[in-house]
Amino acid sequence: MDWFLEQQIEGEPMSNKLADAMATLVRLPSAQRGGAKRVLGPNLRQRG
């Protein structure tokens, strides 16, 4: 998004909303999957 904010369109600065939308379209495929990454932790279903 930062790169888009540095650009100008017909001499005018790009808006945050437009920069965010454009940055969303050009994300890497690995970043497009979304969702939270799985974290390994204690198994809370085990009974002591």
C-alpha positions in Angstrom: 0.0 0.0 0.0 2.9 2.4 0.8 4.1 2.2 -2.8 0.7 3.1 -4.2 0.4 6.1 -1.8 3.7 7.5 -3.2 2.2 7.5 -6.7 0.2 10.3 -8.3 -2.7 10.1 -10.8 -2.7 13.1 -13.2 -0.6 15.1 -10.7 -2.9 14.3 -7.7 -2.0 12.1 -4.7 -3.7 8.8 -4.5 -6.3 8.4 -1.7 -5.8 5.9 1.1 -9.0 4.0 0.0 -7.8 3.6 -3.6 -4.3 2.7 -2.5 -5.7 0.0 -0.2 -8.0 -1.4 -2.9 -5.1 -1.6 -5.4 -2.8 -3.2 -2.9 -5.4 -5.8 -2.2 -5.6 -6.7 -5.9 -1.8 -7.2 -6.3 -1.1 -9.3 -3.2 0.9 -12.5 -3.6 -1.1 -15.7 -3.8 0.2 -16.8 -0.4 -1.2 -13.6 1.1 -4.5 -14.0 -0.6 -5.5 -17.2 1.2 -6.5 -15.2 4.3 -7.5 -16.7 7.6 -5.5 -17.1 10.8 -2.3 -19.1 10.7 -2.5 -22.3 12.8 -0.5 -22.2 16.0 0.7 -25.3 17.8 -0.1 -25.2 21.5 -1.2 -27.3 24.3 -4.1 -29.7 23.7 -6.8 -28.3 26.0 -9.1 -31.3 25.5 -6.8 -33.7 27.3 -7.9 -34.6 30.8 -5.3 -34.7 33.5 
